């Protein structure tokens, strides 16, 4: 993301009512993610991601939110407090577009991280370490 694009993205996010740095809802969100571009050693700025939950009875994915990583590669306010419930969730990262915007070929067009939340009272952090040819994730704190 260019230095001119980032302020426009932040203005748009404020306009849409998305959490901003210092926002209490963002700071107390029960679900966060952080993406690091290990090829450059920098945070992955402007990476599009979608959060979905597996819903019964048809076991279909219901999209809960679309967002973008901030200047620090974080997407801290994915769910508001009280919005989380036990179930199976999926974070889908649009890695193909991220790498194309940087003029880089990549092997994975997207990365999907599927995880289960058993207790809605806990906090969950899902980091993603990303390169054009590999990725790693784990349950963070």
PERACOR-V178358 format. One record per backbone hydrogen bond with DSSP energy under -1.0 kcal/mol. NH is the residue of the N-H (numbers start at 0). CO is the residue of the C=O. If there is no record, write none. Layout:
# PERACOR-V178358
nh=NH co=CO
nh=NH co=CO
This chain:
# PERACOR-V178358
nh=5 co=1
nh=8 co=4
nh=9 co=5
nh=10 co=6
nh=11 co=7
nh=12 co=8
nh=13 co=9
nh=14 co=10
nh=15 co=11
nh=16 co=13
nh=17 co=12
nh=22 co=19
nh=26 co=22
nh=27 co=23
nh=28 co=25
nh=31 co=123
nh=34 co=72
nh=35 co=127
nh=36 co=41
nh=37 co=35
nh=37 co=129
nh=40 co=36
nh=41 co=36
nh=43 co=34
nh=44 co=42
nh=45 co=68
nh=48 co=66
nh=49 co=91
nh=50 co=64
nh=51 co=89
nh=52 co=61
nh=53 co=87
nh=54 co=59
nh=59 co=54
nh=61 co=52
nh=63 co=50
nh=64 co=50
nh=66 co=48
nh=68 co=46
nh=69 co=73
nh=72 co=69
nh=74 co=32
nh=77 co=30
nh=82 co=79
nh=86 co=116
nh=88 co=114
nh=89 co=51
nh=90 co=112
nh=91 co=49
nh=92 co=110
nh=93 co=47
nh=94 co=92
nh=95 co=108
nh=97 co=93
nh=98 co=94
nh=99 co=95
nh=100 co=96
nh=102 co=99
nh=103 co=98
nh=106 co=131
nh=110 co=92
nh=112 co=90
nh=114 co=88
nh=116 co=86
nh=121 co=118
nh=123 co=29
nh=125 co=31
nh=127 co=33
nh=128 co=135
nh=129 co=35
nh=130 co=133
nh=135 co=128
nh=139 co=124
